[in-house]
Amino acid sequence: MSQATSVQEPDTNVDLLFIGAGPVGLFGAYYAGFRGLSMAVVDALPEVGGQVQAIYPEKKIYDIAGLPGVQGQELIGNLVRQAAPFSPKYLLSQQVLRLERGEGRWRATTTTGVVVEARAVVITSGVGAVTPRPIPAGEEFLGRGLCYFVPRLDVLDGKDVVVVGGGDSAVDWALAALPRARSTTLVHRRRQFRAHEHSVQLLHKSACEVLVDANVTQLRGQDQLESVSIRVAGEPEVRETKAQIVVAALGFLMDLGPIKDWGLELEGRAIRVDSKMRTNLPEVFAAGDAATFEGKVKLIAVGFGEVATAVNNAAVALDPRAELAPGHSSDLTVPARVGV
């Protein structure tokens, strides 16, 4: 790419730019095509799917309407296929560094120097960049038995697995390990769990050993992890538990990154939107975990509805003659287009 191209002319010129290629951004790309809009999707990760694909592709998701249970990677694959007839342009392994208003268009410059001009922008970046909270002891075993994510569940097969944490991820990993691992132990420093009540009930009814008011104090082994030391409140002796795998699910440190410098109205780490999913900037919308409003519920299923709302309102903003209601997709043969 020549320097003149990256500075003077946009590398990509589209109707809608989606910032974030997680499930919500991917469904937004489909919906943009359904409304007859061209689109590009930018994401810092090297593949689409956001945290679902990067962190838990083999874990099942149970709260998507119409899907009693779907693996994360299957959901992402279906969303990609759904959008494919409309030819989204994916710009991966790069962040939008600057977002600047031009003559009736937004100009986005990425960290690799790519320039995208778009008539409207939809921010679907989730909670931003995430970094796992480190385990207090044993970081030297990272990659040698200690992990923060489990992209492939078969690494748990036949192992003694210790999961550390009390949130949804920790409980989900413990439940996922049970049918595969030789033994499964969950260690949580409190008595109360932050995970969904139903999942916690399943955990307590399972064969998983659940240790509360407990902390992992040391990881032991030679080249690979062999055991962990666990201190349980009220017990005089530290427990020594076999473990070839420790999954540290202690939550994440989150950073919005460059987004916080674009002049958006923020509430914490989220972007304030109205009922049309509009931000305080003209023709800039937000949906999914990136957006907030009174009564907000952070679910993938909710994000799907929000991004459809954002795209439909963007379609009207770009062409006031367009109808807000897009019509019924069942009345059309993809990739026929309606709207603008």
C-alpha positions in Angstrom: 0.0 0.0 0.0 1.5 3.3 -1.0 1.8 6.1 1.4 -0.3 8.4 -0.9 -3.1 5.9 -0.9 -3.3 5.6 2.9 -3.3 9.3 3.4 -5.2 10.8 0.5 -7.8 8.2 -0.7 -9.7 5.6 1.4 -8.7 2.0 0.9 -12.4 1.1 1.4 -15.5 3.1 0.9 -18.7 1.7 2.3 -22.1 2.6 3.6 -21.6 1.1 7.1 -18.5 0.4 9.1 -18.8 -2.1 11.9 -16.1 -1.8 14.6 -16.0 -5.3 16.1 -16.4 -8.7 14.4 -18.0 -10.6 17.3 -21.4 -12.2 17.0 -23.2 -8.9 17.1 -21.0 -7.3 14.5 -21.4 -10.3 12.2 -25.2 -10.2 12.5 -25.0 -6.5 11.8 -23.1 -7.2 8.6 -25.9 -9.6 7.5 -28.5 -7.0 8.4 -26.7 -4.2 6.5 -26.7 -6.4 3.4 -30.3 -7.2 3.9 -31.0 -3.4 3.9 -29.0 -3.0 0.7 -26.0 -1.4 2.4 -22.4 -2.1 1.7 -20.2 -2.8 4.8 -16.8 -3.4 6.2 -16.0 -5.0 9.5 -12.8 -4.2 11.5 -11.5 -6.3 14.4 -8.2 -6.4 16.3 -8.3 -10.2 16.4 -6.9 -12.3 13.5 -10.2 -14.1 12.9 -13.9 -13.1 13.2 -16.0 -14.2 16.2 -14.6 -12.0 19.0 -14.3 -13.5 22.4 -16.6 -16.4 21.5 -14.2 -17.7 18.9 -11.0 -16.7 20.7 -11.8 -17.9 24.2 -14.5 -20.6 24.2 -15.1 -21.9 20.6 -16.0 -25.4 21.9 -18.2 -24.3 24.8 -21.9 -24.5 24.4 -24.1 -21.4 24.5 -27.7 -22.0 25.7 -29.4 -18.6 25.6 -29.7 -18.0 21.9 -33.4 -18.1 20.8 -34.3 -21.1 18.8 -31.0 -22.9 19.6 -31.3 -25.2 22.7 -27.5 -25.4 22.7 -24.8 -24.3 20.2 -21.1 -24.4 20.3 -19.5 -21.0 20.1 -17.6 -21.8 16.8 -20.7 -23.2 15.3 -22.6 -20.0 16.1 -19.8 -17.9 14.5 -19.7 -20.1 11.4 -23.4 -19.8 11.0 -23.3 -16.0 11.3 -20.4 -15.8 8.8 -22.4 -17.9 6.3 -25.5 -15.8 6.9 -23.7 -12.6 6.0 -21.7 -14.1 3.1 -24.2 -13.4 0.3 -23.7 -9.7 0.9 -19.8 -9.9 0.7 -18.7 -8.1 3.9 -15.2 -6.8 3.7 -13.3 -8.0 6.8 -10.3 -6.0 8.0 -8.7 -8.2 10.7 -5.7 -7.9 13.0 -6.1 -4.1 13.2 -7.9 -1.6 15.4 -9.6 1.6 14.4 -7.1 4.1 15.8 -8.8 7.4 14.7 -12.4 8.2 13.8 -12.8 11.6 12.2 -15.7 13.4 10.6 -15.4 14.5 7.1 -17.8 15.9 4.5 -20.9 13.8 5.4 -18.8 10.7 6.0 -16.7 9.2 8.7 -13.0 8.5 8.1 -11.5 5.6 10.1 -7.8 5.0 10.2 -6.6 1.6 11.5 -3.4 0.7 13.3 -2.1 -0.8 10.0 -2.7 2.4 8.1 -5.8 1.2 6.3 -8.3 4.0 5.7 -12.0 3.3 5.6 -14.7 5.9 4.7 -18.2 5.2 5.7 -21.5 7.0 5.7 -22.3 5.6 9.1 -20.6 3.6 11.8 -21.9 0.9 14.2 -19.6 0.1 17.2 -19.9 -3.5 18.1 -16.6 -3.9 19.9 -18.0 -5.5 23.1 -16.2 -4.5 26.2 -13.0 -3.7 24.3 -9.6 -5.4 24.6 -9.6 -8.0 27.4 -6.7 -9.3 29.4 -7.1 -12.1 31.9 -6.6 -11.4 35.5 -3.4 -13.3 36.5 -3.5 -16.0 39.1 -1.7 -14.9 42.3 0.7 -17.9 42.3 2.2 -20.1 39.6 2.3 -17.8 36.6 5.6 -19.5 35.5 3.5 -22.5 34.5 1.7 -20.6 31.8 1.7 -22.9 28.8 2.9 -25.8 30.9 -0.4 -26.7 32.5 -1.7 -23.2 33.5 -4.1 -21.6 31.0 -6.6 -18.8 31.0 -8.7 -20.0 28.1 -9.6 -23.5 26.8 -10.0 -23.2 23.0 -10.0 -27.0 22.6 -11.7 -29.1 25.2 -9.7 -32.2 24.2 -6.7 -30.9 26.2 -8.7 -31.8 29.3 -9.1 -35.5 28.3 -7.8 -37.8 31.0 -6.3 -35.0 33.1 -6.7 -33.9 36.7 -8.2 -30.4 36.2 -8.4 -27.6 38.7 -10.5 -24.6 37.8 -10.0 -21.4 39.8 -12.8 -18.8 40.0 -16.5 -18.3 40.8 -18.0 -16.6 37.8 -19.8 -18.0 34.7 -16.6 -18.9 32.9 -15.2 -20.9 35.9 -18.4 -22.8 36.5 -18.8 -23.5 32.7 -15.2 -24.8 32.4 -15.7 -27.1 35.4 -18.9 -28.5 33.9 -17.3 -28.9 30.5 -14.3 -30.7 32.1 -16.4 -33.3 34.0 -17.1 -35.8 31.2 -13.6 -35.5 29.9 -11.2 -35.2 32.9 -10.0 -37.9 35.3 -10.9 -35.5 38.1 -12.3 -32.0 38.4 -11.9 -29.5 41.2 -13.2 -26.0 41.4 -11.6 -23.6 43.8 -13.4 -20.3 44.7 -12.2 -17.8 47.3 -15.8 -17.0 48.4 -18.9 -18.9 49.3 -21.1 -17.0 47.0 -20.8 -17.6 43.2 -21.3 -14.9 40.5 -22.3 -17.5 38.0 -25.9 -18.2 36.8 -27.8 -19.9 39.6 -28.8 -22.8 37.3 -25.2 -23.5 36.4 -24.2 -23.4 40.1 -26.9 -25.9 41.0 -25.6 -28.2 38.2 -22.1 -27.9 39.6 -23.1 -28.8 43.2 -25.1 -31.8 41.9 -22.1 -33.0 39.8 -19.0 -35.1 40.6 -16.9 -31.9 40.7 -15.2 -31.3 44.1 -16.1 -27.7 45.0 -13.9 -25.9 47.5 -15.1 -22.6 48.7 -13.4 -20.1 51.0 -10.3 -21.5 49.3 -7.2 -20.2 47.4 -4.6 -21.9 45.3 -1.3 -20.9 47.0 1.2 -22.7 44.8 1.6 -24.6 41.6 4.2 -27.4 41.5 6.0 -29.5 38.9 9.1 -29.9 36.9 8.7 -29.3 33.1 5.0 -29.6 33.4 2.4 -28.9 36.1 1.9 -31.8 38.5 0.0 -30.6 41.5 -1.4 -27.5 43.3 -1.5 -26.4 46.9 -4.9 -25.3 48.1 -5.6 -23.5 51.4 -9.2 -23.9 52.6 -10.5 -21.7 55.4 -10.9 -23.6 58.6 -8.6 -26.5 57.6 -5.3 -26.7 59.5 -3.3 -28.3 56.7 -2.8 -27.1 53.1 -4.3 -29.5 50.6 -2.0 -31.0 47.9 -4.1 -31.9 44.8 -2.9 -33.6 41.6 -3.4 -31.3 38.6 -2.0 -31.4 35.1 -4.3 -28.6 34.0 -5.2 -25.4 35.9 -7.8 -23.1 34.3 -7.6 -19.7 35.9 -11.0 -18.1 35.3 -10.6 -15.0 37.5 -12.2 -12.5 35.2 -10.7 -9.9 32.8 -9.2 -6.5 32.8 -11.0 -4.5 30.1 -9.9 -1.5 28.0 -11.9 0.4 25.5 -8.7 1.4 23.8 -8.8 4.2 21.2 -12.6 4.4 21.4 -12.5 6.5 24.5 -10.7 9.3 22.6 -13.4 9.7 19.9 -15.7 12.1 21.8 -18.4 9.6 22.6 -20.5 9.9 25.7 -19.4 7.1 27.9 -20.8 5.5 31.0 -18.0 3.4 32.5 -16.6 1.3 29.7 -19.8 1.4 27.6 -21.2 4.0 25.1 -24.4 5.7 26.0 -27.1 5.2 23.3 -30.8 6.1 22.9 -33.7 3.8 21.8 -32.5 4.0 18.2 -29.0 2.9 19.3 -27.6 6.3 18.4 -24.6 7.7 20.2 -24.0 11.5 20.7 -22.1 11.6 17.4 -24.0 11.9 14.1 -24.5 8.7 12.2 -22.5 6.7 14.8 -24.5 3.9 16.5 -23.5 1.2 19.1 -24.9 -2.2 19.9 -24.1 -5.2 22.1 -21.9 -5.0 25.1 -20.3 -1.8 23.7 -23.6 0.0 24.3 -25.5 1.0 27.5 -28.9 2.5 28.4 -31.2 2.2 31.3 -32.3 -1.4 31.9 -29.5 -2.8 29.7 -29.0 -6.6 29.8 -25.8 -7.9 28.4 -26.6 -11.0 26.4 -25.7 -12.0 22.8 -29.4 -12.5 22.1 -30.1 -8.9 23.2 -27.2 -7.6 21.1 -28.7 -9.2 18.0 -31.8 -7.2 18.4 -29.9 -4.0 19.2 -27.7 -4.2 16.1 -30.8 -4.8 13.9 -32.3 -1.7 15.5 -29.0 0.2 14.8 -28.8 -0.9 11.2 -32.4 -0.1 10.4 -32.1 3.4 11.9 -28.9 3.9 10.1 -30.6 3.0 6.8 -33.2 5.7 7.4 -30.6 8.2 8.5 -28.7 7.7 5.3 -31.9 7.8 3.1 -34.9 9.5 4.8 -37.1 7.9 2.0 -36.3 4.4 3.3 -38.8 2.6 5.6 -37.6 1.9 9.1 -39.3 -1.5 9.1 -37.3 -3.7 6.7 -40.0 -6.1 5.8 -40.0 -9.8 6.5 -36.9 -11.8 5.4 -39.1 -14.8 4.7 -40.7 -12.8 1.9 -37.4 -12.5 0.1 -34.8 -14.7 -1.6 -31.4 -13.9 -0.3 -29.5 -11.9 -1.5 -32.4 -9.8 -2.7 -32.2 -6.4 -0.9 -34.7 -4.0 0.5 -34.6 -0.5 2.0 -32.0 1.9 0.6 
